[in-house]
Amino acid sequence: MLFHRLGSLAFLVFVGLATGAPCQTRADAPIFSRQPGFYDAPISVSLIAGEPGAVITYTLDGSEPTLASAVYAAPILLGDPSSNPNTISLIPTNFRTNHHFAWRPPRGPVSKLNLIRARAFVTGQEPSPVATGSFVVSADLAGQFPLPVVSVATAAENFFADDIGIYVPGDTFIPGDLWSGNYFQEGDAWERPVHIELFDQQGNLLLAQNAGARIHGYYTRHYPQKTLRLYARSEYGAARFQCALFPDLPFDSYKRFLIRNSGNDWGYIGFLDLAVQTMVRDMGFDTQAGRPVIHFINGEYWGIANLRERYDRHYIERCYGVAADEIVILSDNADLEEGVPEDQAEYLALRDYVISNDMNQTDRLAYVSERIDLDNLIAYTTAEIFNANHDWPGNNIRYWRRRTAEFEPTAPHGHDGRWRWLAYDLDDCFYQPSRNTLAHATAVNGPEWPNPPWSTSLLRGLLTNELFRRQFINTFADHLNSTFVPARLIGIINDLAAQFAPAIAAFQDRWDITFYWEAGLSSLRSFAIYRPAHQRLHIVDHFQLAGTTDITLNVNNPARGKIQINSLVVDSALAGLADPAQPYPWSGVYFQGVPITVTALPEFGYRFLFWQETGECDAQVTLSPGPDPLSLTAVFEVDTTSPAVLHAWHFNDLPSGTLTAVAADVSLLGGAVITYPGTGAGYLDRV
């Protein structure tokens, strides 16, 4: 049957019906006698045909088997192949010279895994699908493979041939032109079929399926190790990656993901973007989940990589439940990633409105707040400025909305039609703690290099509004007192460093590079320690404030209530606490002359009485900090007027037998029972 598509019309052409020729069936794929995974001693693997009379051929180099490939006749013996000669790892993946990012061959034999690809051939049938399995055999599994493993298999020419290879300079490379080469080509024509397997650190197979692969990124495409973007498509097999790629997320189905080379951080730390996105992931804007893996291509060790989410319409649809045809994604200067030209015009008109109007008017800020999630924008901007991103704001900006005719304030989060921002490519930041990124992000011409005016116009215009400016400063202060507490940031750095450390030596040998990893980690920790003080000075200078003030909050009994200051609720869940079990007394640094709001929050069964230091009885007070330190203690007492629990039943552990009445677990008056006639499996949760 042939399928032809012309515009919106489809025609089915049935071949052979007149002669009664049967439809050709496809042979069943071979089955491995052992599960792909990790083994600490040599093994043998048999290939089992799915039907009688099948001839099985196989390859060990990643290529797809043909009738001309080796014919399977006996179990395949597999040991540790790491001492075998290097092959594809000797192919140059760029032509840079005398540079940290120049391609160099490995310093010696690279680690290798066994890659078997098998196919069955039966007379009168189409060849079977290709069965692919990666088998790691090592006497030192923990030492050689200290991280999860991702194995990519493909015909070598798909990545490394001069005419079609996506991983090499190839035929499109122009000597002297850094931006040329096959790896800079994009689109469907430069997508290649691959098979991908993902194993956890214990060697359990989590994902195994055919997919499409493209080179991903911009400047970093010419690095020796590149980022791969993986596509699940029905034409390859499964239309989705059915796998919990990121255990921290509640998703087990993806359309695309990245095997990322760590971007501009490649050859330095190896996890900077992952670390920074981890630091800011709870601030109220989108970040990309990720985790480190050891990467293999056609059985040869390719280095450390980061498994990462990818931003696109599938990401928005998965995370927010917005229909794909309603999603708008723009980048940088309203460049269209997803959507239609009218979506660009809508955003540009909004930005022009902010630039051309006096925004220090309540109605105008209200107009903008119905089109932009201002909390999201402030949090996103705060993170970029604190992290001293050198590749922002003139680059690396993504923002999105659900296309709606008007603001829908009661819609679920993300469905209201407002613009929101996505953080990504945070691998050119977190160094130079004294850098005044606030000045850079609010200037037409930045203090270090010129900014395109569009890149700072939105923030500059909004900061002319007093209410927005106050929220911006207080949000910054809140995060400096929680998210950006040095001990918290250093903890994240140390945790990732501990994961990466066992794999660093092999990575450096693979690409013949030497980077001062420990010195780099020390630099990250130093930034975490010294950045907050510099950042506060930048805020004071930029907004011409008088200085900062120390504020201490306390409660008379933590079991009775807690305190909220601006956006921070001070309890055991607050980020940056030295001891989450004892959040009080709590201290933070705020800015003089910028009003803050402090609210007492009683727990159920208690009520707020007064602020101990002032005698003020209002639970919420607004204060304008002066030069002197400020202390506030909330006093709570038992609320005798609160509703009381009369009776309570707990049904998760019912006794056996037929029940007609159940006594209350708690009964203020005593003697309460529930009677009911229910019977049968499953009634009241008893199965």
N, C-alpha and C positions, 0 to 999 in steps of 0.2 A: 504494500500500500504506500503510495506516495502522497505527501501532503504539501500543497502549494498555497502560499498566502500572498494575496494581492490586495494591498491596502486593508480594508476592513472585510473583504470577501475571502472566504476560504472554500477550496474545492478539493474533494477527495477523489483520487483516481485509483481504481482498483485494477491491479495488474494480474492477469492470468485467470480471471474468472471464466472467460469463454472456453479455455482449454481444460479447466478443472485442476490446474496445477496447485498443489498444497502449499500453504504458507510454511516457510522455512523456520524451524524452531532453533533455539539457541542452547548450546551445551551447558551443562551445569558446571559451575566453577569448582576447582579442586578444593579440598579441605586439608588444613594442616593438622597433623596428629598432635601437635603441641600448640598451646596458646602462645602467641607472640608476647614477649615480656622479658624479664630479667632472670638469668640463670648464673649460678656461681660455679658451675662446672660444665665441661663439654656435654653436648646433647646430640641426639639424632632426631631428625624431623622427617616424617613420611608425608607424602602427598597422596591424598586419597581421592580417587575419581568418583564423581557423582553418579556415573552410569557405566554399564559394561561397554567395552570396546573403545573407551576414550584413550587418546594419546595425550600425555601431559608433557609439556615442555616448560622450562623454567630459566630464569636468569638470576644472577647475583649482583648485578651492577646498577639496578634501578630501571633498566629498560623494560619495555613490555615484551613478553615472550611472543615469538612467532613459531611457525612450523620449522624454521631453520635454527631455532634455539636448541639448547641441550635437552635431550629427551630424558625424562625421569625414568629410572630403572631400579633404583635402590635408595634406601633412606639417606638423607643428606646429613653428613657429620658437621657439626658446628662447634668451633672453639672460639677463643678470643682472637679476632683477626687484626688486632691493632698493629702487629709487626709486619703486616702485608704492605707492599709499596703504596705510597700515596698516588692518587690518580687525579681526580677532579680538583683536589686542593692545590695542585700545581698549575692550575689555569689562572692567568692574571685576570683580576676582576676590575682593574682600572690601570691607567698608564701614568699615574702620578709618580714623580721621582723626587728624592731628597725631601721628603715630607712625612710628617707623622702619619698621614692617611695614605701613603703610598702602599700599593700591594707588594707584599713580600711573601715568598714561599714559607711554609712552616719550618721550624727549627729542626724537626725530625719527624719520625712517623707519628701521625695523629691517631687518636683513639678512633676505633671503628666498631660498628655493629654489623651483624649479619642481616642482609636484606634479601629475602626470597620473594620473587614474583613468579607466579605460575598460572598456566592457562591450559584448558582442556580442549581438544579437537576431536570431533566425532564426524564421521563421514555423513554428508547430507544435512549437517546442521551448521549454524554459524558458530564461530569460536566462542568459547565461554567468556564471561567477564574475567578480568585479571584478579587473582587472589594475591594479596600483598601482606607480608608479615615481617616485622623487625624483631630480631632476637639478640638481646644483649647478653654476652657471655663474658664474665670476668670473675676472677678470684677475689677482686677487691671492688665489689659493687659500690659500697658506700664511699670509697675514696675516689673511684674513677667517675662515678655518676652521683654526685651529691645533691642533684636537683632533679625535678621532673624532666623527662626527655620528650622532645618532639622530633619526629623523623619524617622527612619529606622525600618521597621517591618520584622520579620522573625520568624520562629518556634524557640522557645527558645533553643532547643537542637542544632541548627546550630551554635550557639555561645557558649553555656555553658555546653553541655554534655561532659563528660570525654572522650568519644570515638571519637566524631566528632566535638566537639565545638572548634572553632578557637580562642576564646577569653579567654580561661582558660588554666592553666597548663596542666590539663588532663592526659591522659594515657602516653604521651610521656615525661612527666616531670621526671627528675632524681634529687632527693634531693641533694642539694649542688652544682648542675650544673646550674649556672645562665643562660646559653645559651640553656637550654632545655625547652620543653613545647610545647603544641599544637600551641601556638601563634608564634612559630619559624618555623612551617612547611610552605612549599611553594608549588606553582604549582597548576594545575587544580584540583587535588584531595582535595585541601584545599580552594576551592572557594565555597561559599554558596549562595543560592538564597535569595534575599531580595526584599522588595519594598521600594522605597525611595520617599519622598515628601520634597519639599523645598518651604517655605513660606517667603515672604518678611516681613519687619517689621510691615506692616499694615495688615498682615494676608492673602494677596493675594497668591493663589496657583500658583507657577511658574513652578514646575516640579512634575510629578507623574508617575512613571513607575517601572516595575520590572527590576532587574539588578542582577549582581553577585558581591559578596564582598569577599575581602581577607584582612588579616592583612598586613600592610605596615610598612616598616622601618627596622632598624637593632637593635641597642642597645635598643631603646625605646620600642621595642615589649614587654618587661617585665614590663613596667610601668602599673599602674592600669588602666588608660584610654589610649586606643591604637588608632592608626591611621588606618582608613579603606580606602581601595582602591576600588573604584566602577567601574564596567565594564558594558557597554551597549553591549548587544549581541542579535542577532535575536532569539536565542533559548529561551530567556526570554521574548521577545516581540519586542520593538523598538531596532534597531541596533545602535542608537545614542541617546545621551541625547540632545533633541531639546530644548535648554534653554539658555538664556544669563546668564550663571552662574556667570560671572564677568562683571558687567555693564560697567567697564572701558575699556573693550576689544570689538573689533568689530566682535565678533563671537557669534553665537547662536546654535552651534552644536559641541558636544564633544563626544569622545569615552570613555574617562576615566577621573576621577578626584578623589581628596582625601578629606576625612574628617579628618583633621590632628590634632593631640593632642598637637601641638606646639613643638614636639621633645624634645631636651635636656632642653628646657625652660619650660617644663611642671611643674606646681607647683611653678613657680617663677613669671615671668612677664605675660606669656601667649601669647605674640604676637611679640617676639623679631625677629624671622625669617621674619615675615610679615613686621615688621618695617624696618629692614635693607634692605630687597629686594625692598621695596618702595623707600628707600633713593637712591639706586643705579640703578633703573630701566631704567634711560635715559642715561646711560653711554656708551652704544654701545655693550652690550652683553645681552643674554637672562636672564630674571628673571621670577619667577612664580607669577602670579596674585593670589590674595587671598582676603578674607574678613571674619570677625568673624560671627559665628552662635552659636545658642544654640542647643545642640545635644540631641535627645531623641532616646532611643532604646526600642521598644515595649511599648511605652507610658510612660516610666520612664525617668526622667531627667538624662542625662549622663555627663553634664558639658559644658563648653565653648569649642568650636573647631574652627578651621580655614578651611574654604573651600578653596582648593588650586588646581592649575593646576598640572598635572603630566608630567614629561619629558618622552617621548617615541617616537616611530616612528609616532604615530598619532599627537603628538604635532608638530613635524617638518613638517609633511604633511599639517597640518592646518595653521601653521604660515608662512610657506615659499613656499607651493605649490610644494614641492619635492615629487615625486612618492615614495610610501612606500618601494618598492623593490630597490630603489637607496639610501636609507638612511643608514648611518653608525653612530653608537653611541658607544663610548668607555668610560670606567670609570677607574679611578685610574691608575694602571700600565698597560694600554691597555687591560683591561678586556673587553670582547666582550658583549655588551648589545644588539646591533642590527647590523647585517651584517654577514660577513663570515670571516674565519681565515685569508684570504689574506688581509683583511682590517687592521687587527692587525699588520701584517707584514709590511704593507706600512707605518703605523705610527711609528713603532719601528725603521724602517730603516731611517726615517726622523729624529727621535730623535738622533739616533746614528750618523747621518751626522753632526748634530749640535755639539755633544760632541767631535767628533774625528777630526774636521776640525778647522782651524784658521778662526773664523767667522769675524774677523776684515778686511774682504775683501769684496768689494762691490758686486762682482758677486756671492759670496756665500750667502750673505744676500738676494740678489735678487732671488736666487734659493729657499730659504726658504719662501720668501714672496709670491711666487706663490703656496705654499702649506699650508701656515698658514696665516690667516687674522691677521697680526701683530697688527693693531689697536685694534682689538677685544681682543687679548691676553693681550696687555698692559693694557687696561681698566679693564678687568677682574682681572688681577693680582693686579692692583692698589687698586681695591675695597677690595679684600681679605686681603691685607696687611693693609690698613687703618683700617678696621674693627677688626683687631687683632684676626682673626679666629684661635682658639686654636685647631680646628679639621681639619687642612689644613696645608701644601699641601700634606701630606701623605695619605689623605683621602678626601672623598667628592669632587671628581673631575669628571666632565662629559664634554665631547667634541664630536663634530659631524662634519660630512661633507656629501655632496652629492657625491656619487661614480661617478667619471669621469675618463676618460683615461688620460686627461691632464687638465691643468689650462685653464679655459674659461673666460677670463677677461671681455668680453662683456655680459656675462650671467646675469640674474637678481640676486639681492642680495640673497645669500645663495645657488645659483646654480652653482657657479664657481668652486667647487671642493675643496675649502680650508677648513682647520680645524677651528672650532669656539667653544667657551666655553660657558657652561651653569652654572649659579650660583644657588646653592641650599644648604639646610641645614646650614643656617647662624644663628643658634641658640646657638652656643657655642662661641660667639664673643661679641664685644662691652663692654668689661670690661678690667680692667688693662690698662689704657691709656698709660702707659710708656712702654708697652711690645714692644720689637724690633722685630716685625714680618718680617721686611725687612731682617734682619740678618738671621732669622729662614728660610725664603723662599729662601735664596741663599746659604745655607750651606749644606754640606754633613751630618754633625752632628749638629743639631740645638742647640741653646743656652739653651733650656729648656729640650728637649728630642731628641733622635737621629731621623734624617730624613732618610727614605730610599733614597739612591742616585738618583733613578729614579725620585723622586718627585720634585727635584730642578734642575735637569740637564738641562732641556730645557731653563729655565730662566737664569741660570748661563752661559750657552754657548752663548746665544744671547746678554747678557749684555757685553760681551767682544767686541762687535761691537760698534764703536764710535757713529754711526748714531742712532742705536737702543737705546743705553744708553741715548743719548740726548733726543730722543723722550720719553723714559720712564720717565726721570726726569721732562721734561716739561709737560707731560700728568699728572703726579702726582701733579705738581704745579698748573696746570689749575683746577683740581678737588678740590684741597685744597682751591682754591679761588672761588669756585662756589658750586659744589655738596656737599662738606664737610664743608661749612660754618656753624658754630655752631647753629646759629639762625634757619637755615633751618632744620637741623636735629632735634632740640628740637621741632620745630613746628610739624614735623611728629610724634614724640613720644607723644606729648601732644594730637594730634588729635586721635590717636589710644587709648590712655589712657582714653580719654573721652568716646569713644565707649564701652570700656571694663568695665569701673568702675562700672556701675550699676549692672553688672552680677558677680562681683568678690565674694561677700559675699556668694551667693548661691553656687558658684563653690567650695569654701573652705568647706562649710558644706557638700556638696555632697561627697567629698573624705576625709573628716576629716583631712584636712591639714591646716597648718597655715604658710603663707609666708608673709614676710614684703613687701607688694606690693608697698607702697609709698616709702620705702627705696630703693626698686629695681628701681623704676622710677627715683629717685634722682641719683642713680648710672649711669643710662643710660644718663641722662642729663650731669652729670659730665664728662663722657667719651667724649661726644660731644664737651664740652667746652675745655678740656685739651688735647685731642688727637692731634689736628693739630700742636701744638707747639712741642710735642714730635716727631711727624712724620717728621717734617722739620729737627729736630736735627738728627734723624736717617738717613735721606737722606744725610745731610751734612757729617756725620761721615762715612757712608758707601762708598760714592763716593769721599771722601777726598776733599770736596769743601771748599771754603774760608768762606762761610756764605750765608746769604740771603740779598735781596735788595727789598725795597718798590718801586713799579712802579705805577704811577698815569697816567691815560688816560683821555683826555677830547676832546670835539669838540666845534667848535665855534657856531654851531647851530644844535641841535639833529634832527631837521626836514630835514637837508640837507645831513646827512651821519652818519656813525658809524665806529667803529674800531674793528678789529679782532686781538687778541693776541694769538698766537699759534692756538689752536683749539677753543678758546672762541670768540664768537661774542658778543660784549657788546651792548645789547639792552634790551628792557623790558622783553624779554623771557628768559634771562640768569638766571640760578638758583642761589640762594644765595643773590640776591640783597636786600638791606634794603628797598628800595622803587622802585618797578618796573616802576613806572611812571616817575622816574627821575634817569635813570641809570648812568648819568654823573654828576660830575667827578667820575670815578671808580678807585679803588686802589686794587692792588694785591701784593702778595709776591712771588718773584722768586729767583733763585739760582745764586750766583755769578759765573762767568766763564762759564755758560751754555747758549749758544746763544739762543735768542728768536726772533721770527718773528712777527712784528707788521704791519698790513695792514689797510689802510684807504679805506672805502667802501662807495662811494657816493650813495645817493638815485637817482632814476630816475629824470632826469632834472637838476642834479647838477654835479659838478666835483670837484675833489680834487686839491687844489692849492699847499700847502706846510705844513710842520710841523713847527709850530710857534716857538718852542724853538731853532731849528737848522737851519731853512730855507731850509731843504732838500725837494726836489720836487718829489722824487720817492714815490709812494703811498705805496710801501712795503719796509720796512727796516729791517735789521737783526742787532741786538744789543747783545753785551756780557755784561751783567750787572756787574758793579763794586760795591764797598762798599757804594757809595753814592746813595741816593734816585734819581729816574729818573722820569721826567714828560714829557709827549708828548701830544700836542694838535693838532688835525687835523683841518685844515682850508678848508672849502668848499665854493663854490660860485655857482651862477646860471650858468648853461651851456647853453649859447646862441646858441651853435652849435648842441644841441641835436635835434633829430627828434621831430616835433610838431604834435599834433593831429589836423588834418584838419576837420574831421567830425566824430561824434559819435552818434549812435542810441541806445536807450534802449527800448526793446520790451516786457518787462514783464507786462505792463499795457496799452494795446491797447484800444482805444475807441471802443464802440459798432458800429455796422453797417458795410456796405460794404466799404472797404477802397481801394483806388487806389494809394494813395501817403501818405507817412509819412515824416514829416519834421524832420531834425536832432535835437537831444537834444542839441548838441554842434556843432557849425560850425564856424571855424576860418574865413572863407570867407563870410558866410551868404548865406541863401537861398537854402541850400542843401535839397533834398528830395529823398526818395526811392519810386519807383513805382513797383507794383507787381500785378499779377492777382489772387493771391491765395484766395480760399474760403473754407468754411467747418470747422467743429469742429476739433480743434487741430492744425490748421494752425498757425504757429508762436506762439505756446504755448497758444493760446486762445482756451479754451474748452467751 
